[in-house]
Amino acid sequence: MRDEEPVLFWDEDGHPLAAASASRPAGQRDARPPAEPPRHANALDALREVFGYESFRGEQQAIIEHIIGGGDALVLMPTGGGKSLCYQIPALVRPGAGVVISPLIALMQDQVDALQELGVRAAFLNSSQTPGQAREVERAFVRGELDLLYVAPERLLTPRCLDLLDGGRIALFAIDEAHCVSQWGHDFRPEYQALKLLAERWPGVPRVALTATATDATRTDIVACLSLDAAPQFIASFDRPNIRYRIVEKHEVRRQLLDFIRAEHAGECGIVYALSRSRVEQTAEFLSRSGIAALPYHAGLDARTRAEHQARFLREDGIVMVATIAFGMGVNKPDVRFVAHIDLPKSVEGYYQETGRAGRDGLPADAWLAYGLQDVVQQRRMIDDSEGDALHQRRQMRQLDAMLALCETVTCRRQDLLAYFGQSIEPCGNCDTCLEPPAAWDGTVAVQKLLSAVYRLWRERGQRFGGGHLIDILRGQMTDRVKQHGHDTLSVFGVGENLSADAWRGILRQALALGLLTVDLEGYGTLALTEASRAVLKGERTLMLRPVAAKRPKASRQRTTTAAQLDALPPDALARFEHLRAWRARTAREHNVPAYVIFHDATLREIALRNPGSLDALAGINGVGARKLETYGPDVVACVGQIRD
């Protein structure tokens, strides 16, 4: 039973601003001061004046007009596709404030800073504020002085916050990162499932759920848990054509990572994902010793250190963040030039979400992954040790199998990635398998030998072993362990001596990815046959495998993506661009915001190319809205003029 006493919000003189009785029927509003009228007549007016863009992309306009009209919606749009505009613009057009439910309070400050730079009246409520700061935001909301209010789901569900919202006018609810509602998803947040109360408590307020990644099952969960059954679903293509996908066989992974960064992304911003906290720490230290500006981030660090590292990543150029998946959700930094995984992700959904943090500005970016056989064993053991019933573990295992299939595919990786989300495209031309098509070979006999070794050990000796020992048997290696168990007498001993140990590890990985072998976790990572093995052993199935490398590949020597973009600028425009970047860095420090909050690189590049000599000429450039034109326009024109003169 909830407290029947109203919660009061007071002004500076001690007068109540609003009283929200907890006992009133759902959806019934108490008397409140009228909200200020919207400052923009329509969506296109807001887009041009506030954000500085002339036209919408894709289905943005249809989504925005639907929400402005009071409709609910589910929006699936890739990172960098403009999801935030789908709720920000309706909040500027509809009466009241848009309430944005965002899962990470650490990023709210930067989101609000960016909006305030555009002249949007934005604020947040979270635990980082003092009571006085929180009261100021509450007063602004009740008085109708906010366009957007960001809150975490945990905060929103408190009686105080719910009653606060009853005391003001709500333009809409935006549920960001909506995939967090699904218990089968990679970022499950139990609090999201309680957000069904929004429909019950405020039935007349439109709700929009947004995510960059959702399978059919996750989408079904979102609809059911958030009561969006009648809402139209706007599903854009998940394709991020500017991201190049590359997956390599893991050898000395830290050295491989270092070579990749030095060769292709020297001095650029990136994220490196690792599975464990210790691996994060070790990798960040290794990169730092090697001259890379790297910082660790994981849940084991104290809150102050995490906040400091995140602030540096967002506000400084060239920082590489080495992190567990605890980092990154909602990262709004547009110039992340690469995302690297040094351990196998748990699912395709997680991999897509994490790689999507690269190249939000639409410029070229890399998604680089190194994985090996041990990753498979480790992930399966983690699933076996995880909490949850057998159904949950089977779902996790299917997700891992899909990730393995993506790693071992001989076709276009982007095709396989998008197929996981139910979408199809032609071969992309921008992944490793398209750029350097693997010469698939008939590996049926090799896999039969591998499966036969597993079968013989179990049938004749009642034994199971891991991959390393099986490879020794196949290659005829007289190790102490082979001698101890007498495995040199098996008929399969030495039948694979023509292939190297590396080659057999590749075959073994692919057999696991194809579901022909499984890891028996109760047997300490030993291997066992599956039902699918039968057809291969009987010669009823042909297997085309990825080639096995005879030697370790050398790191490619490409121009960094930033360097390649700059090479495309004429010399005079390049000089203006560098001068503008220096001005932007100084201005960002003065305003204590990330540089991209002032202007994105793409905007600076267009300014450098178009060489505007007046404020009117500057106003026609994408990303230069009315507030930024007023605040920074004279400085930008003067900065460009210095190079022109």
N, C-alpha and C positions, 0 to 999 in steps of 0.2 A: 504494500500500500504506500503510495507516494505522499509526501508531506502536503497537507492542504493549504499551508501558509504560502502566500505569494512570495516570489523572489523579486526584490526591488533593486533597481539600478539608479544610482544617485548622481546628480550633477555636483559641481564644485560648491554650491551653496547648500547642499544637503536636501535638495528637492528631488522627489522621485521622478525619474524619466519615464518609466513604464512599469506596470505590474502585470505579471503573467501568472494567472492562477493555474496551478497544476491540476485542478479538479475539473476544468472545463472540458466539454466533449471534444473528441479528436477533430481537428480542422477548424474549430471555432476560434476566431481571433478576438483578442481584447482590443479596446480602444487604444490607439497609438497616434503619435504625430504623423501627419502625412509625409511620405517620402518626397525628396526633391524630384522634380521631373527629370527624365533621362536627358542627357546632354547631346544625344545624337538622334536624328530623325529616323535613320534607317541603317541597315548593315553596311552598305557600300560607303556611306558617309563616314561611319566609324572606321572602316578599314583604311580609307584614304587619309583621313585627318589624323587619326591616332597612330596607326602602324606604318603609314607611308607607302602602301601598296595600292596599285591601280585596279587589280582584279583578283578574284578568288581563284583557288586551284581545285580541280576535281569536283568533289561533291560538297566542298565547304559551304557554298552558298545555299544549297538545298537543305543541309543540316541546320545551318544558322537560321534560315527563314522558318523552318519547322519549329525550332525551339522558341524563337521570338513569338510565334503564333500560339505558344502554350503547350506544345507537344513534347512527350517524352521520346527518348531516342537511345539506342545503343550504337556507339561509333567505334569501329575498328579501323585504325589508320596507322601506318608505320611511323616509327620515331622520325621526327623531322618532316612529317607530312602536314603539319599545321593543325594538330588536334586542339591545342590550347585556344586557338581563335574560335573554335566551334562553341566554346562557352564564354570566352571573354567578350566577344562582340555582342551576343545576346544580353549579357549583363550590362553592357553600356547602352543598350536600346530599350530594354524592359525596365519598368519602374522597380526600384529597390536595389538590393545588393545581391550579386551572385555569390553563393556559398560553395566553396571548393573544398571537397574532402580529399586531402592529399596524405599519403602514407608516411612521408619522411619530414619531420619538423626541421631537420638540419638544412633542408634546401628552401624552406619557405622564405627566409630572409632574402635570398638572391632572387627568387621569383617576384617577390614584392618590390625589391629594389628596381628590377627591370621594368615593371609596370609603372612605378612612380616616375621613372625617367621619361616615360611616354606621356605623363600627365594623367595617368589613371589613378583614381583614389583607391588604393589597395592597402590592405593590412592583414595581419595574421594574429591568431591566438594560439600560443603554445607555451610549454613549460620553460622556455628560455627567457620569458619576460618577467619583470618584477610585477607585483600586484598592481602598482600604480600604472605601469604601462598597459597591462591588460584592461584596467578600468577605462583608460583613455580610448582604447579600441572599442570596448563595449559601448561607451557613450556615443562614439562616432557612428556605430552601427544603428543604434536606436534612433538617433537623430536623422538618419537617412543621408549621412555624409560619406558613405563608402560605395564604391562600385563593385568591389570584390573583397571577400573575406575568406582567408584560407584557414582551415582547421584540420587537425588530425582526427581520424575516426574515434580514437580513444577519448579525445577532448569533447567531440561533438556529442557523444553518448552520455555525458554527465548531465545530471538534472539542471545544474546551473547554466550550461551552454544551451540546452534545449529550451529553457525558459527565456534565456536571452533572445534566442531566435524568434520566440513567440512575441517578443516586445518590439520587433522591427519588421521591416517589409523585405521579403525574400523574392528576388527576381527569378532565381532558379537554383537548383542543386546540381553541381558537377561532381561526379564520383570518378576521380582520376585513378589510373592504374586498377581498373575494375576487375582485372583477372585475379586480384588478391582475394576475391570472394570465393574462389574455387578451392576446395580442400585438396583437389588433385593437381592444382597448379604449382608452379615452382616458387611463388611468392605468397603463399597462403597467409592471410591475416584474419583470425577469427572475428575480429571486430567488424569486418566488412559484412559479415552475414547478418549482423544486427541492423544494418542500414535499411532493411525493409521498412522500418518504422517511419522513414521519410514519407513514403506513400500513404501511410496510415494517419500520420499526424498533420501533414500538409498536402492533402489530396489535390489541391488546386495549383500547386507549384510544379512547374515542369522539372523533370530530372533527366540528366544525360549521363550515361555511363560510358567511359572512354578507356580504351586500352590499345596498345600497339601489337599485342599478340594474344591470340586465343584460338585454340582448336575448337572443333564443333562441340566437344564435351564441355570445355570451359565456357563457351558461349551459352550453352544450355544452362549451366550453373548460374551464370550472371543473370540471365533472364528470370530464372526461378527464384533466386535468393533476393533479388532487388525488385521483384514484382513488376517486371517490364514486359509481361506477356503480350500486351497490346501495342508495344512500342515498335516502330519500324527500325530495322537494322541497316545501318549504312556501313558497308564493308568495302573499303578501298583495297587496292592491290597491296600485298605485303612486300612487294619487291622494293629493294633499295639498290637501284642499279649502280649507284656511285661506290658501293662497297665491293671490294674484291675479296672473295673467299678463297682461303688457302689452308690446306691441312697437310702436315708433314709428319713423317715417322719420327718418334722421339728417340734421340740418342743422348747426348749431353745437353739437356734441355736449356739450362741457364746459358750455356755458351751459344746454342742455337738462337735463343732469344736476343742475346747481346748482338750477335751478327746481324740479325734481322733489323734491330733498331738502328744500329750504326749504318748499315747499308742503305736503308730505305726511309728512315724517319729520324735522322739525327737532328736534335734540337727541337723536336716536335712533341706535342702533347699526346699521351696515350694512356690506356688502362691495361694492366696485366692481371688476369684472374688466376688464382691458385686455389687449391682445394682446402688447405689447412692453414691455420694461423702461423705455425712454425715455418711453413714453406713460404708464406708471404714475407715474413721477417727476413729469412735467409736470402730470398730473391731480391728484395729491396736493398739489402746490405751489399750483395754482390754487384748489382747495377750501380750503386753509389760508388763503390770502390773502383768501378770501371769507367767512371766519369759521366754517368747518366744521372740526372737530377731525379731520383726516385724516392718515394715515400711509401711507408706501409699503412694499411688501413684494414682493421678487422675488429670484431666485437670485443676482443680481449684487451684492447687499448682503452685507457681511461677516456671519458667523454671530452675532456679538454684537448687531449692530443688528437683525437679523431676530428674535432672541430677545426683545429689549427691546420691539420693536413688537408682537410677538405677545402678550407678557405684558400690555402696556397694553390691547390689544384685548380680551383675555379678562377683565381685572380692573377696567377702568374703564367707566363708562357713557358712551354717546354718541360712541364712537370709530368713525370710518369708515375701514376698511382698503381701500386701493387696491392691487390686487395682480394679478399674473399667476396662472395656474392652479397655480403652485407653492404657493399658499396655500390652505388650507381643508379638505383631506381629513381627516376625523375631527374637525373642529372641534365641540366639545361645548357651545358657548355657546348657550343656549336662546332668548335674547332678541334675536337678529338680526332686525331688523324689515324689512330690504329687502336684496335682492341685485340689483345693476345691472350690465349688460354694456354697455360703450361700443364694443365691437367684436364682430363676429359670432362665436359659438362654432363650434368645428370640427365638432361633431356634436350630435345631439339627446341622446345619452347623456351627453355632457359638460355640456350645458346643464341637463339634469335634475339631475345630481349637484350642480352648482354652485348652482342655485336652491334646491335642497333644504336648503341651509344656513340658509335663512330660516325663521323661525317654528317652530323645534323645540318650543317650548312650547305649540303648538296655537293660539296667538293670531293674529289677522290679520297678514299679512305681504305684501310686494310683490316680484314678480320683474319687473324693468323692463329692456327691451332696446332699444337704438337701433342701426339698421344701415342701410347704404346700398350703392349699386352698387360703390363702390370696395372695400368689404369682400369682395364676391364675387371680384373680380379678385385681391385680395391673397391670399385663402385658396387659390384655385386655383393661384396661383404658388407658394405654400408647399408645396402637395401635389406639384407638379411638381419642386420642388427637394429634396423630402424623400428620405431614404434608404429603401431598400426596393425590391422588384421591382415589376413592372407590376401584379401581383395586389394587392399592398398599396396601391398608388396608386389602383387602381380601387375598392377598398373605401373608402378615404378620400374619394374623389369621391362615392360613393353616400351616405356619411354626410353630406357637405356638402349634397348635393341634398335630403336629407330635412330638414336644418335650414332650407334656403331655402323648402321647401314649408311648413314650420311658420310661417315669417315671413309668407308671402304668402297664407295660407289665408283664406277668407271665412267659414269655419265655426268652430265652437267650438275654441279653441286647446287646451283640455284634452283634448277628444276626440282631436285629432290627436296630441297628445303621448303619451297613453296607448296609442293605436293602434300607435305605434312599438314599444311593449313588449308588443303582443299583447293588450291589454285594451280593453274598450269600456264607455262610460258614456253617459248622456243629456247633453245640453248643460248645462254646469256653472253658468251664471249668475254666474260670478265670474272672467271674463276680459274683455278689451276687446271682443272680437267678440260676446260675449253681452250685455254691458252696453250697448254702442253698436253694434248690428249694422251692418256695412258694406253699403251699397246696391250690391250687385254689378251691374256693367254689362257689356253685350256689347261686349267689346273685340276681337272677331275682325278687323274691318277695320283697326283701328289696328295690331294685331300683323302683319297681312298687309303693311301699308305698311313696317313696320320690317324684316320678313324680306325684302321685295322690295328694300329699299335694300342690305342685305347681299349679296343675290344679284346685283344689278346691278353693284355694285362688283367682285365677283369674276368674273362672267361677261363683262362688257364691258371691264374694265380690268385684271383679274388682280390686284386690290388688296384688302387687308383693313385696316380701321381700327377704332379703339376706339369706345366708346359716345358720347363727347362730339362727335366729328366726325360720326357718323351722325345725331345729333340736330340738329346744325347744318344738315345736308343736308335732313332732313325738314322743318325749320321754315323753310327758304329763307333762311338767314343767309349773307350774302356775306362770309365771313371771309377772311383772307389765305390760309389753307390751302385753303379751297374754291376760291378763284380760282387758286391755284398748280396745283392738280390738275385744274382744269376741271370740277369736279363740279356746277357750276351747269347743265351741259348734260344731266345725267342726267334721265330721265323722272320719277324720284321726288323731284327737287328741289322743295321747297316743298309737297309733298302733305300735310304734317302741320302747316301753319302755324296751324291752329285750336287747337292744344294748346300749353301752356307747356313750357318746358324741364324743369321739375319733373315735369310730367305724363308726359312722354316717359321720364324717368329711372325713374319708377314702372312704366311699361309694360315697359321694358327689363329691370328687375329681375324682373318676373313672368315674362317670356319665358325668362329664364335659369332661374328656379325651376321652370318647367314643362318644362324640357329641350328647348326649341325653338331655343336658341342655346347655344353653348359658347364658352369663352374659349380662344383659341389662344395658349398661353403662349410658344411659340417665336416668335410674331409680336408679342411685347411687349404682350400683353393685348388683341390684336385679336379681333374676333367672327367666328364662323363658324356656318353652318347645321348642323343635325343631321338625322338620318333622320326625326325626328318633325316637322320643319318642313314636309315635303312635304304632309301631309294638310291643314295650315292654309292653305298657299298655294293648294291646289287647292279650297278651300272645303268640305272634307269634315269639318271639325271646328269647333265653336263654342266660343269661349273667354269664360267669365265671369270678369272681373277685379275686383280690389279697386278701389274708387274712388281717384282721384288727388286729393290735397288741393289746393284752390285757394289756400289760404294756410296758413301754418304754424300748427299748433294751439297754443293757449295752455295753460300748465300748469294742471291742475285744482286747485281750492282745497278740499281735503278736510281734515278733522281728522286729525291723526296717529293712528296706531293705538293708541298708549299713551293719548293724550288721550281717544280714543273709549271705551276700556275704563274709564278713570277717570270719565268722564261717567256711566257706568252705575251707579256706586257711590253709595249715599245719602251725604249730607254727613257723618254721624258715622262711617260706614265709611271714607270717603275720608280723614278726619283720622287714623284708626287706621292705614290703609295707609301714608300718608306717614310717620307716626311709626315704623312697623315698618321701612320702607325706610331711614330714617336709622340706626336701630339696626343693621340688617343691614350697612350700609356700614361702620360703626365696627367691628363684629365681624369682618368680612372682612379689614379692614386689620390687626387684631390677630392674626388667624390666618394672614395672608399667603396668602389664597386668593381666587379670584373670588367676587363676591357671590352668584352663583347656586349656588355650592357650599353655602352656608349654607341658603338656601331659595330656590326659584324664585318668580317674581312670582305665578304662579297659586296657590301655597301661601299667600303673604302675603295675597293678595286674599281667599282663603277664610277665613283667620284674621280679617281685618278685618270680613268680613261676619258671621261666626258669633260673634265677640266672646267667646271662651272665658274663663271666670272661674276655671278650675282646670286642673291638669295632666291630669286625666281627660277634661275636655272638649276640651283641645288634642290629646290622643292620638287622637281620632277623625277628625282632619283629614288629607286626602290629602297625602302627602309628609312627614309627621311620624312617623319610625320611632322605635324604642326608644332608639337612641343619641342622636339629635337631641333627643328629648324629655328625656332625662337631661341633655344638655349645655346646651341652649338653652331648655328649657321654662320654668324659673322666670323667666328674663329676658323671654321673650315674654309670659307671663301678666302680669308686672309692667308691661311696656310698654303692653299693651292696657289695663290697669287705670288707667294714668295718664290716658289720654284719656277713659275711662269716668267717672272721678272728676272 
